[in-house]
Each structure stands twice: as structure tokens, then as C-alpha cells.
Amino acid sequence: MIIPSIIVHGGAKTISEDKVAANHAGCTAAAEAGWTVLLSGGTASEAVEAAIRVLEADQTFNASLGATLNGDGEVELDAAMMEGSLSWGAVAAVQGIRHPISIARKIMDEKPRLLVARGAERFAADCKAEMCRKEDLIADEQWQQWKQWKQDQEVVDRPNTVGCVALDSSGILAAGTSTGGTTNQQSGRVGDTALIGCGLYADNKFGACSTTGDGESIIPVVLAKTAIDFLVGDRHPDEAAQMAIDTLKSKVKGEAGCILLDPQGRVGWAYNSQDMAIAYMTEKMDRTAVFTKK
């Protein structure tokens, strides 16, 4: 019998003491939302979507509402989803979409592809997605930080991608990612989040992974696929995750983290940033949030 499992992350980043509780609560709420879907017989993809939608609606995280602002002072979003059958869908550099993870899933279910900017926004509107004015996604804290950057030319904070990996009772794995990118990024910049093999990967035979961190470092080492490859030989996801991060550190500079699930429902994660917010739920109904200081 396959026992469902789910794990979420709120980004590999530095978590200040005043934000620990918010990160804990947000990740736990996301894991619980996805877990509820799994327990009701829902699919892994449905669970991943439900979990990430919670994070996208929480200003604590860099996804949709609460996303960082680009060089033009605007919110541009990337998101992707992949199922273990190798179905996938992604959007990048979109504006005015409240839940880009839901659009990525719609694309996955229709036809695997990556849609960007206005083309993706038209697709979302045609699907009757939850649209809004692009200004509605600018959180006050991020606006203040962007103005400080314009004044001091120093990046105050570099929050990263959120993500989720789930295994359903049918043995199907799915992974998802969502992000607002990096503070003051060039308009149109696309990082690892929307790229299969880099920001996420899922294969029912081996496992599923969601990554977070510096996209320009994650992309050249194809971090998500690298982590999955390390799962061979029944290696535990914790060990595979650490091997993937060690590989990144040996080849490029930059911070990154990843979460993993294998077909047995075992969870694992690793990161080389100062902190990484994580919550998971398994057959024992375990719940945990991790803010270990490096």
C-alpha cells in the first residue's frame, strides 16, 4: 500500500528572528492544505497546487502576493509543475495573475509547454484564471524594500522560490515551484523556477524534487534532475539532496536548497543558505518546520 506524503519549502534564504513564526505558520498551512487533498483521494498534482496556492497568497513568501519587485518596480512571476509521468507546464515573466501555479497546472494538463509574458497572460485569461491589476500584487514591505534599493543601491533581501513535492495513493509523484525572482532583477529575466530539470523534476520511477536559490547557479548544474539521479540504488532522499547541493557547491558559486520525495514516500532536503523553511506531512502525520542556522 502506498502512503501519501507531502513536503513544502518557503525558500532557501536568511530568516530573521521576527519572521520565523510567519515562515513556520505559512509552510505548515501549505503542507496541511496539500495533505487534506491527498487524504481525500486527490492527486499529487492537485495537492501540490493546493499547497503552493497557500504560499502564493501569503506575503511572507516570494510568490505572487509578497513577491520581490524587478528593476521597474513591478511584480513578474514564474511557476511550473511536473508530474511523474513526465507531463509538465510552466509560465514565466507574467503579471496580474494571482496564482501562476494554477496556470502551470492547466498547461500541464493540456499540452506540455512553457508560456511567457503576454502569451501566458492571455492563456490565463482564456482559462478564466484569477486575474488582477498588476499593482495589486505589490506588497507594502516589498515596495519599501525596492524604494530603499533605489536610494542605497543595496539589495536588502533576496527571498527565493517556494515549492512543493507530493506523492499520492496511486504512486504518482508531482513537483511544483513558484517565484517572484530576485530583487531588482531585469524585466523579463527568467530563472530556474520555470525550467524543467533545474527548478523541479518528477519521475515516478525515481522521485520528485523542487529547488530554490540562485537561479543562475541552479541552471547550469540542472539541480533538480541531478538530485533525482542521486536517488538511484535506494539512496535515502536526505543523502541524495545533500549530494546535489555538494555538487552545486563544487561547480558554481551561489546558494541553493532542494526538497525530495522518493516513490516510498521518504522525504529529504538539503541547503547551503543560512536557513530554509520546510514543512512536511507523512503517514505518521508528522509536521515540522526547519530554520537551522548554518
Contacts in CASP RR format, 6 or more apart in sequence:
PFRMAT RR
TARGET T0000
AUTHOR 0000-0000-0000
METHOD contacts of the structure
MODEL  1
MIIPSIIVHGGAKTISEDKVAANHAGCTAAAEAGWTVLLSGGTASEAVEA
AIRVLEADQTFNASLGATLNGDGEVELDAAMMEGSLSWGAVAAVQGIRHP
ISIARKIMDEKPRLLVARGAERFAADCKAEMCRKEDLIADEQWQQWKQWK
QDQEVVDRPNTVGCVALDSSGILAAGTSTGGTTNQQSGRVGDTALIGCGL
YADNKFGACSTTGDGESIIPVVLAKTAIDFLVGDRHPDEAAQMAIDTLKS
KVKGEAGCILLDPQGRVGWAYNSQDMAIAYMTEKMDRTAVFTKK
2 167 0 8 1.000
2 168 0 8 1.000
2 169 0 8 1.000
2 170 0 8 1.000
2 171 0 8 1.000
2 265 0 8 1.000
3 169 0 8 1.000
3 265 0 8 1.000
3 282 0 8 1.000
3 283 0 8 1.000
4 35 0 8 1.000
4 38 0 8 1.000
4 39 0 8 1.000
4 47 0 8 1.000
4 166 0 8 1.000
4 167 0 8 1.000
4 168 0 8 1.000
4 169 0 8 1.000
4 265 0 8 1.000
4 283 0 8 1.000
5 166 0 8 1.000
5 167 0 8 1.000
5 261 0 8 1.000
5 265 0 8 1.000
5 266 0 8 1.000
5 267 0 8 1.000
5 280 0 8 1.000
5 281 0 8 1.000
5 282 0 8 1.000
5 283 0 8 1.000
6 31 0 8 1.000
6 34 0 8 1.000
6 35 0 8 1.000
6 38 0 8 1.000
6 47 0 8 1.000
6 48 0 8 1.000
6 51 0 8 1.000
6 164 0 8 1.000
6 165 0 8 1.000
6 166 0 8 1.000
6 167 0 8 1.000
6 261 0 8 1.000
6 280 0 8 1.000
6 281 0 8 1.000
7 31 0 8 1.000
7 164 0 8 1.000
7 165 0 8 1.000
7 166 0 8 1.000
7 259 0 8 1.000
7 260 0 8 1.000
7 261 0 8 1.000
7 267 0 8 1.000
7 268 0 8 1.000
7 269 0 8 1.000
7 278 0 8 1.000
7 279 0 8 1.000
7 280 0 8 1.000
8 27 0 8 1.000
8 30 0 8 1.000
8 31 0 8 1.000
8 51 0 8 1.000
8 52 0 8 1.000
8 55 0 8 1.000
8 162 0 8 1.000
8 163 0 8 1.000
8 164 0 8 1.000
8 259 0 8 1.000
8 278 0 8 1.000
8 279 0 8 1.000
8 280 0 8 1.000
9 27 0 8 1.000
9 162 0 8 1.000
9 163 0 8 1.000
9 164 0 8 1.000
9 210 0 8 1.000
9 212 0 8 1.000
9 257 0 8 1.000
9 259 0 8 1.000
9 269 0 8 1.000
9 276 0 8 1.000
9 277 0 8 1.000
9 278 0 8 1.000
10 23 0 8 1.000
10 27 0 8 1.000
10 55 0 8 1.000
10 61 0 8 1.000
10 160 0 8 1.000
10 161 0 8 1.000
10 162 0 8 1.000
10 163 0 8 1.000
10 212 0 8 1.000
10 276 0 8 1.000
10 277 0 8 1.000
10 278 0 8 1.000
11 61 0 8 1.000
11 62 0 8 1.000
11 159 0 8 1.000
11 160 0 8 1.000
11 161 0 8 1.000
11 162 0 8 1.000
11 163 0 8 1.000
11 212 0 8 1.000
11 213 0 8 1.000
11 257 0 8 1.000
11 273 0 8 1.000
11 276 0 8 1.000
11 277 0 8 1.000
12 160 0 8 1.000
12 212 0 8 1.000
12 213 0 8 1.000
12 255 0 8 1.000
12 256 0 8 1.000
12 257 0 8 1.000
12 271 0 8 1.000
12 272 0 8 1.000
12 273 0 8 1.000
12 275 0 8 1.000
12 276 0 8 1.000
13 157 0 8 1.000
13 158 0 8 1.000
13 159 0 8 1.000
13 160 0 8 1.000
13 213 0 8 1.000
13 255 0 8 1.000
13 273 0 8 1.000
13 274 0 8 1.000
13 275 0 8 1.000
13 276 0 8 1.000
13 277 0 8 1.000
14 157 0 8 1.000
14 273 0 8 1.000
14 274 0 8 1.000
14 275 0 8 1.000
15 23 0 8 1.000
15 274 0 8 1.000
15 275 0 8 1.000
15 277 0 8 1.000
15 291 0 8 1.000
19 60 0 8 1.000
20 291 0 8 1.000
22 58 0 8 1.000
22 60 0 8 1.000
23 60 0 8 1.000
23 61 0 8 1.000
23 277 0 8 1.000
23 289 0 8 1.000
23 291 0 8 1.000
24 277 0 8 1.000
24 279 0 8 1.000
24 289 0 8 1.000
24 291 0 8 1.000
26 54 0 8 1.000
26 55 0 8 1.000
26 58 0 8 1.000
26 60 0 8 1.000
26 61 0 8 1.000
26 279 0 8 1.000
27 55 0 8 1.000
27 277 0 8 1.000
27 278 0 8 1.000
27 279 0 8 1.000
27 289 0 8 1.000
28 279 0 8 1.000
28 287 0 8 1.000
28 289 0 8 1.000
29 54 0 8 1.000
29 58 0 8 1.000
30 51 0 8 1.000
30 52 0 8 1.000
30 54 0 8 1.000
30 55 0 8 1.000
30 162 0 8 1.000
30 164 0 8 1.000
30 279 0 8 1.000
31 51 0 8 1.000
31 279 0 8 1.000
31 280 0 8 1.000
31 281 0 8 1.000
31 287 0 8 1.000
32 281 0 8 1.000
32 287 0 8 1.000
33 50 0 8 1.000
33 51 0 8 1.000
33 53 0 8 1.000
33 54 0 8 1.000
34 47 0 8 1.000
34 48 0 8 1.000
34 50 0 8 1.000
34 51 0 8 1.000
34 164 0 8 1.000
34 166 0 8 1.000
35 47 0 8 1.000
35 281 0 8 1.000
36 50 0 8 1.000
37 43 0 8 1.000
37 46 0 8 1.000
37 47 0 8 1.000
37 50 0 8 1.000
38 44 0 8 1.000
38 47 0 8 1.000
38 166 0 8 1.000
38 168 0 8 1.000
38 169 0 8 1.000
41 168 0 8 1.000
41 169 0 8 1.000
42 168 0 8 1.000
43 168 0 8 1.000
43 170 0 8 1.000
43 172 0 8 1.000
43 174 0 8 1.000
44 83 0 8 1.000
44 166 0 8 1.000
44 167 0 8 1.000
44 168 0 8 1.000
44 171 0 8 1.000
44 172 0 8 1.000
44 173 0 8 1.000
44 174 0 8 1.000
45 81 0 8 1.000
45 83 0 8 1.000
45 105 0 8 1.000
45 108 0 8 1.000
45 166 0 8 1.000
45 172 0 8 1.000
45 174 0 8 1.000
47 164 0 8 1.000
47 166 0 8 1.000
47 168 0 8 1.000
47 174 0 8 1.000
48 81 0 8 1.000
48 101 0 8 1.000
48 163 0 8 1.000
48 164 0 8 1.000
48 165 0 8 1.000
48 166 0 8 1.000
48 174 0 8 1.000
48 175 0 8 1.000
48 176 0 8 1.000
49 81 0 8 1.000
49 101 0 8 1.000
49 102 0 8 1.000
49 105 0 8 1.000
51 163 0 8 1.000
51 164 0 8 1.000
51 166 0 8 1.000
52 63 0 8 1.000
52 79 0 8 1.000
52 101 0 8 1.000
52 162 0 8 1.000
52 163 0 8 1.000
52 164 0 8 1.000
52 176 0 8 1.000
52 177 0 8 1.000
52 178 0 8 1.000
53 99 0 8 1.000
53 101 0 8 1.000
53 102 0 8 1.000
55 61 0 8 1.000
55 63 0 8 1.000
55 162 0 8 1.000
55 163 0 8 1.000
55 164 0 8 1.000
55 178 0 8 1.000
56 63 0 8 1.000
56 64 0 8 1.000
56 65 0 8 1.000
56 98 0 8 1.000
56 99 0 8 1.000
56 100 0 8 1.000
56 101 0 8 1.000
56 162 0 8 1.000
56 178 0 8 1.000
57 64 0 8 1.000
57 65 0 8 1.000
57 98 0 8 1.000
57 99 0 8 1.000
58 65 0 8 1.000
58 66 0 8 1.000
59 65 0 8 1.000
59 66 0 8 1.000
59 139 0 8 1.000
59 141 0 8 1.000
60 66 0 8 1.000
61 159 0 8 1.000
61 162 0 8 1.000
62 68 0 8 1.000
62 159 0 8 1.000
62 160 0 8 1.000
62 161 0 8 1.000
62 162 0 8 1.000
62 179 0 8 1.000
62 180 0 8 1.000
62 181 0 8 1.000
63 77 0 8 1.000
63 79 0 8 1.000
63 161 0 8 1.000
63 162 0 8 1.000
63 178 0 8 1.000
63 179 0 8 1.000
63 180 0 8 1.000
64 75 0 8 1.000
64 77 0 8 1.000
64 97 0 8 1.000
64 98 0 8 1.000
64 99 0 8 1.000
64 100 0 8 1.000
64 137 0 8 1.000
64 178 0 8 1.000
64 180 0 8 1.000
65 98 0 8 1.000
65 137 0 8 1.000
65 139 0 8 1.000
66 75 0 8 1.000
66 137 0 8 1.000
66 138 0 8 1.000
66 139 0 8 1.000
66 141 0 8 1.000
66 142 0 8 1.000
67 75 0 8 1.000
67 76 0 8 1.000
67 77 0 8 1.000
67 137 0 8 1.000
67 139 0 8 1.000
67 142 0 8 1.000
67 179 0 8 1.000
67 180 0 8 1.000
67 181 0 8 1.000
68 75 0 8 1.000
68 142 0 8 1.000
68 145 0 8 1.000
68 146 0 8 1.000
68 157 0 8 1.000
68 158 0 8 1.000
68 159 0 8 1.000
68 180 0 8 1.000
68 181 0 8 1.000
68 182 0 8 1.000
68 183 0 8 1.000
68 184 0 8 1.000
68 185 0 8 1.000
69 75 0 8 1.000
69 138 0 8 1.000
69 142 0 8 1.000
69 143 0 8 1.000
69 145 0 8 1.000
69 146 0 8 1.000
69 183 0 8 1.000
69 184 0 8 1.000
70 76 0 8 1.000
70 181 0 8 1.000
70 184 0 8 1.000
70 185 0 8 1.000
70 186 0 8 1.000
70 187 0 8 1.000
70 188 0 8 1.000
70 189 0 8 1.000
71 146 0 8 1.000
71 184 0 8 1.000
71 185 0 8 1.000
71 186 0 8 1.000
71 187 0 8 1.000
72 187 0 8 1.000
73 138 0 8 1.000
73 146 0 8 1.000
74 95 0 8 1.000
74 134 0 8 1.000
74 138 0 8 1.000
74 187 0 8 1.000
75 95 0 8 1.000
75 96 0 8 1.000
75 134 0 8 1.000
75 137 0 8 1.000
75 138 0 8 1.000
75 180 0 8 1.000
76 93 0 8 1.000
76 94 0 8 1.000
76 95 0 8 1.000
76 180 0 8 1.000
76 181 0 8 1.000
76 185 0 8 1.000
76 187 0 8 1.000
76 188 0 8 1.000
76 189 0 8 1.000
77 91 0 8 1.000
77 93 0 8 1.000
77 94 0 8 1.000
77 95 0 8 1.000
77 97 0 8 1.000
77 100 0 8 1.000
77 137 0 8 1.000
77 178 0 8 1.000
77 179 0 8 1.000
77 180 0 8 1.000
78 90 0 8 1.000
78 91 0 8 1.000
78 92 0 8 1.000
78 93 0 8 1.000
78 94 0 8 1.000
78 100 0 8 1.000
78 177 0 8 1.000
78 178 0 8 1.000
78 179 0 8 1.000
78 180 0 8 1.000
78 181 0 8 1.000
78 190 0 8 1.000
78 191 0 8 1.000
78 193 0 8 1.000
78 194 0 8 1.000
79 90 0 8 1.000
79 91 0 8 1.000
79 100 0 8 1.000
79 101 0 8 1.000
79 103 0 8 1.000
79 104 0 8 1.000
79 176 0 8 1.000
79 177 0 8 1.000
79 178 0 8 1.000
79 179 0 8 1.000
79 193 0 8 1.000
79 194 0 8 1.000
80 88 0 8 1.000
80 89 0 8 1.000
80 90 0 8 1.000
80 91 0 8 1.000
80 104 0 8 1.000
80 114 0 8 1.000
80 176 0 8 1.000
80 177 0 8 1.000
80 193 0 8 1.000
80 194 0 8 1.000
80 195 0 8 1.000
80 196 0 8 1.000
80 199 0 8 1.000
80 200 0 8 1.000
81 88 0 8 1.000
81 89 0 8 1.000
81 90 0 8 1.000
81 101 0 8 1.000
81 104 0 8 1.000
81 105 0 8 1.000
81 108 0 8 1.000
81 174 0 8 1.000
81 175 0 8 1.000
81 176 0 8 1.000
81 177 0 8 1.000
81 200 0 8 1.000
82 88 0 8 1.000
82 89 0 8 1.000
82 108 0 8 1.000
82 174 0 8 1.000
82 175 0 8 1.000
82 176 0 8 1.000
82 196 0 8 1.000
82 200 0 8 1.000
82 201 0 8 1.000
82 202 0 8 1.000
82 208 0 8 1.000
83 108 0 8 1.000
83 172 0 8 1.000
83 173 0 8 1.000
83 174 0 8 1.000
83 202 0 8 1.000
84 172 0 8 1.000
84 173 0 8 1.000
84 174 0 8 1.000
84 202 0 8 1.000
84 203 0 8 1.000
84 204 0 8 1.000
84 207 0 8 1.000
84 208 0 8 1.000
85 172 0 8 1.000
85 204 0 8 1.000
86 202 0 8 1.000
86 203 0 8 1.000
87 108 0 8 1.000
87 109 0 8 1.000
87 112 0 8 1.000
88 108 0 8 1.000
88 112 0 8 1.000
88 196 0 8 1.000
89 104 0 8 1.000
89 105 0 8 1.000
89 107 0 8 1.000
89 108 0 8 1.000
89 112 0 8 1.000
89 113 0 8 1.000
89 114 0 8 1.000
90 104 0 8 1.000
90 107 0 8 1.000
90 113 0 8 1.000
90 114 0 8 1.000
90 115 0 8 1.000
90 194 0 8 1.000
90 195 0 8 1.000
90 196 0 8 1.000
91 97 0 8 1.000
91 100 0 8 1.000
91 103 0 8 1.000
91 104 0 8 1.000
91 107 0 8 1.000
91 114 0 8 1.000
91 115 0 8 1.000
91 116 0 8 1.000
91 120 0 8 1.000
91 123 0 8 1.000
91 124 0 8 1.000
91 194 0 8 1.000
92 114 0 8 1.000
92 115 0 8 1.000
92 116 0 8 1.000
92 117 0 8 1.000
92 120 0 8 1.000
92 188 0 8 1.000
92 190 0 8 1.000
92 191 0 8 1.000
92 193 0 8 1.000
92 194 0 8 1.000
93 116 0 8 1.000
93 117 0 8 1.000
93 120 0 8 1.000
93 187 0 8 1.000
93 188 0 8 1.000
93 189 0 8 1.000
93 190 0 8 1.000
94 100 0 8 1.000
94 103 0 8 1.000
94 116 0 8 1.000
94 117 0 8 1.000
94 120 0 8 1.000
94 121 0 8 1.000
94 124 0 8 1.000
95 121 0 8 1.000
95 134 0 8 1.000
95 137 0 8 1.000
96 121 0 8 1.000
96 131 0 8 1.000
96 132 0 8 1.000
96 133 0 8 1.000
96 134 0 8 1.000
96 136 0 8 1.000
96 137 0 8 1.000
97 103 0 8 1.000
97 120 0 8 1.000
97 121 0 8 1.000
97 124 0 8 1.000
97 129 0 8 1.000
97 130 0 8 1.000
97 131 0 8 1.000
97 132 0 8 1.000
98 129 0 8 1.000
98 130 0 8 1.000
98 131 0 8 1.000
98 132 0 8 1.000
98 137 0 8 1.000
99 129 0 8 1.000
99 130 0 8 1.000
100 124 0 8 1.000
100 178 0 8 1.000
101 176 0 8 1.000
101 177 0 8 1.000
101 178 0 8 1.000
102 129 0 8 1.000
102 130 0 8 1.000
103 120 0 8 1.000
103 123 0 8 1.000
103 124 0 8 1.000
103 127 0 8 1.000
103 129 0 8 1.000
104 176 0 8 1.000
104 194 0 8 1.000
106 123 0 8 1.000
106 127 0 8 1.000
106 129 0 8 1.000
107 113 0 8 1.000
107 115 0 8 1.000
107 123 0 8 1.000
114 194 0 8 1.000
114 195 0 8 1.000
115 123 0 8 1.000
116 190 0 8 1.000
117 188 0 8 1.000
121 131 0 8 1.000
124 131 0 8 1.000
125 131 0 8 1.000
145 156 0 8 1.000
145 157 0 8 1.000
145 183 0 8 1.000
146 183 0 8 1.000
146 184 0 8 1.000
148 154 0 8 1.000
148 156 0 8 1.000
149 155 0 8 1.000
149 156 0 8 1.000
149 183 0 8 1.000
149 184 0 8 1.000
155 182 0 8 1.000
155 183 0 8 1.000
155 184 0 8 1.000
156 183 0 8 1.000
157 183 0 8 1.000
158 182 0 8 1.000
158 183 0 8 1.000
160 179 0 8 1.000
160 181 0 8 1.000
160 212 0 8 1.000
160 213 0 8 1.000
160 214 0 8 1.000
160 273 0 8 1.000
161 177 0 8 1.000
161 178 0 8 1.000
161 179 0 8 1.000
161 180 0 8 1.000
161 181 0 8 1.000
161 192 0 8 1.000
161 193 0 8 1.000
161 199 0 8 1.000
161 210 0 8 1.000
161 211 0 8 1.000
161 212 0 8 1.000
161 213 0 8 1.000
162 177 0 8 1.000
162 178 0 8 1.000
162 179 0 8 1.000
162 212 0 8 1.000
163 175 0 8 1.000
163 176 0 8 1.000
163 177 0 8 1.000
163 178 0 8 1.000
163 200 0 8 1.000
163 210 0 8 1.000
163 212 0 8 1.000
163 259 0 8 1.000
164 175 0 8 1.000
164 176 0 8 1.000
164 210 0 8 1.000
164 259 0 8 1.000
165 173 0 8 1.000
165 174 0 8 1.000
165 175 0 8 1.000
165 176 0 8 1.000
165 202 0 8 1.000
165 208 0 8 1.000
165 209 0 8 1.000
165 210 0 8 1.000
165 259 0 8 1.000
165 260 0 8 1.000
165 261 0 8 1.000
166 173 0 8 1.000
166 174 0 8 1.000
166 208 0 8 1.000
166 261 0 8 1.000
167 173 0 8 1.000
167 208 0 8 1.000
167 261 0 8 1.000
167 263 0 8 1.000
167 265 0 8 1.000
168 174 0 8 1.000
171 204 0 8 1.000
171 263 0 8 1.000
172 204 0 8 1.000
173 202 0 8 1.000
173 203 0 8 1.000
173 204 0 8 1.000
173 207 0 8 1.000
173 208 0 8 1.000
173 261 0 8 1.000
173 263 0 8 1.000
174 202 0 8 1.000
174 208 0 8 1.000
175 200 0 8 1.000
175 201 0 8 1.000
175 202 0 8 1.000
175 208 0 8 1.000
175 209 0 8 1.000
175 210 0 8 1.000
175 224 0 8 1.000
176 200 0 8 1.000
176 210 0 8 1.000
177 193 0 8 1.000
177 194 0 8 1.000
177 199 0 8 1.000
177 200 0 8 1.000
177 210 0 8 1.000
177 211 0 8 1.000
177 212 0 8 1.000
178 193 0 8 1.000
179 191 0 8 1.000
179 193 0 8 1.000
181 189 0 8 1.000
181 191 0 8 1.000
181 193 0 8 1.000
182 189 0 8 1.000
182 214 0 8 1.000
191 198 0 8 1.000
191 215 0 8 1.000
191 216 0 8 1.000
191 218 0 8 1.000
191 219 0 8 1.000
192 198 0 8 1.000
192 199 0 8 1.000
192 211 0 8 1.000
192 213 0 8 1.000
192 215 0 8 1.000
192 218 0 8 1.000
192 219 0 8 1.000
192 223 0 8 1.000
193 199 0 8 1.000
193 200 0 8 1.000
193 215 0 8 1.000
195 219 0 8 1.000
196 224 0 8 1.000
197 222 0 8 1.000
197 223 0 8 1.000
197 224 0 8 1.000
197 225 0 8 1.000
198 211 0 8 1.000
198 215 0 8 1.000
198 218 0 8 1.000
198 219 0 8 1.000
198 222 0 8 1.000
198 223 0 8 1.000
198 224 0 8 1.000
198 225 0 8 1.000
199 209 0 8 1.000
199 210 0 8 1.000
199 211 0 8 1.000
199 218 0 8 1.000
199 223 0 8 1.000
199 224 0 8 1.000
200 208 0 8 1.000
200 209 0 8 1.000
200 210 0 8 1.000
200 211 0 8 1.000
200 224 0 8 1.000
201 208 0 8 1.000
201 209 0 8 1.000
201 224 0 8 1.000
201 225 0 8 1.000
201 227 0 8 1.000
201 228 0 8 1.000
202 208 0 8 1.000
202 209 0 8 1.000
203 228 0 8 1.000
204 263 0 8 1.000
205 263 0 8 1.000
206 228 0 8 1.000
206 229 0 8 1.000
206 231 0 8 1.000
206 232 0 8 1.000
206 262 0 8 1.000
206 263 0 8 1.000
207 228 0 8 1.000
207 231 0 8 1.000
207 237 0 8 1.000
207 260 0 8 1.000
207 261 0 8 1.000
207 262 0 8 1.000
207 263 0 8 1.000
208 228 0 8 1.000
208 260 0 8 1.000
208 261 0 8 1.000
209 223 0 8 1.000
209 224 0 8 1.000
209 225 0 8 1.000
209 227 0 8 1.000
209 228 0 8 1.000
209 241 0 8 1.000
209 244 0 8 1.000
209 258 0 8 1.000
209 259 0 8 1.000
209 260 0 8 1.000
209 261 0 8 1.000
210 224 0 8 1.000
210 258 0 8 1.000
210 259 0 8 1.000
211 218 0 8 1.000
211 223 0 8 1.000
211 224 0 8 1.000
211 227 0 8 1.000
211 256 0 8 1.000
211 257 0 8 1.000
211 258 0 8 1.000
212 256 0 8 1.000
212 257 0 8 1.000
212 258 0 8 1.000
212 271 0 8 1.000
212 276 0 8 1.000
213 254 0 8 1.000
213 255 0 8 1.000
213 256 0 8 1.000
213 257 0 8 1.000
213 273 0 8 1.000
214 254 0 8 1.000
214 255 0 8 1.000
214 256 0 8 1.000
215 256 0 8 1.000
217 248 0 8 1.000
217 252 0 8 1.000
217 253 0 8 1.000
217 254 0 8 1.000
217 255 0 8 1.000
217 256 0 8 1.000
218 248 0 8 1.000
218 256 0 8 1.000
220 251 0 8 1.000
220 252 0 8 1.000
221 247 0 8 1.000
221 248 0 8 1.000
221 251 0 8 1.000
221 252 0 8 1.000
223 244 0 8 1.000
223 248 0 8 1.000
223 256 0 8 1.000
223 257 0 8 1.000
223 258 0 8 1.000
224 258 0 8 1.000
226 244 0 8 1.000
226 247 0 8 1.000
226 248 0 8 1.000
227 240 0 8 1.000
227 241 0 8 1.000
227 243 0 8 1.000
227 244 0 8 1.000
227 258 0 8 1.000
227 260 0 8 1.000
228 240 0 8 1.000
228 260 0 8 1.000
230 239 0 8 1.000
230 240 0 8 1.000
230 241 0 8 1.000
230 243 0 8 1.000
230 244 0 8 1.000
231 237 0 8 1.000
231 240 0 8 1.000
231 260 0 8 1.000
231 262 0 8 1.000
236 262 0 8 1.000
236 266 0 8 1.000
236 268 0 8 1.000
237 260 0 8 1.000
237 261 0 8 1.000
237 262 0 8 1.000
237 266 0 8 1.000
237 267 0 8 1.000
237 268 0 8 1.000
237 269 0 8 1.000
238 260 0 8 1.000
238 267 0 8 1.000
238 268 0 8 1.000
238 269 0 8 1.000
238 270 0 8 1.000
240 260 0 8 1.000
240 268 0 8 1.000
241 257 0 8 1.000
241 258 0 8 1.000
241 259 0 8 1.000
241 260 0 8 1.000
241 268 0 8 1.000
241 269 0 8 1.000
241 270 0 8 1.000
242 270 0 8 1.000
244 258 0 8 1.000
244 270 0 8 1.000
245 256 0 8 1.000
245 257 0 8 1.000
245 258 0 8 1.000
245 270 0 8 1.000
245 271 0 8 1.000
245 272 0 8 1.000
248 254 0 8 1.000
248 256 0 8 1.000
248 272 0 8 1.000
249 272 0 8 1.000
254 272 0 8 1.000
255 271 0 8 1.000
255 272 0 8 1.000
255 273 0 8 1.000
256 271 0 8 1.000
256 272 0 8 1.000
256 273 0 8 1.000
257 269 0 8 1.000
257 270 0 8 1.000
257 271 0 8 1.000
257 272 0 8 1.000
257 273 0 8 1.000
257 276 0 8 1.000
258 269 0 8 1.000
258 270 0 8 1.000
258 271 0 8 1.000
259 267 0 8 1.000
259 268 0 8 1.000
259 269 0 8 1.000
259 278 0 8 1.000
260 267 0 8 1.000
260 268 0 8 1.000
260 269 0 8 1.000
261 267 0 8 1.000
261 268 0 8 1.000
265 282 0 8 1.000
267 280 0 8 1.000
267 282 0 8 1.000
269 276 0 8 1.000
269 278 0 8 1.000
269 290 0 8 1.000
272 294 0 8 1.000
273 294 0 8 1.000
274 293 0 8 1.000
274 294 0 8 1.000
275 291 0 8 1.000
275 292 0 8 1.000
275 293 0 8 1.000
275 294 0 8 1.000
276 290 0 8 1.000
276 291 0 8 1.000
276 292 0 8 1.000
277 289 0 8 1.000
277 290 0 8 1.000
277 291 0 8 1.000
278 288 0 8 1.000
278 289 0 8 1.000
278 290 0 8 1.000
279 287 0 8 1.000
279 288 0 8 1.000
279 289 0 8 1.000
280 286 0 8 1.000
280 287 0 8 1.000
280 288 0 8 1.000
281 287 0 8 1.000
END
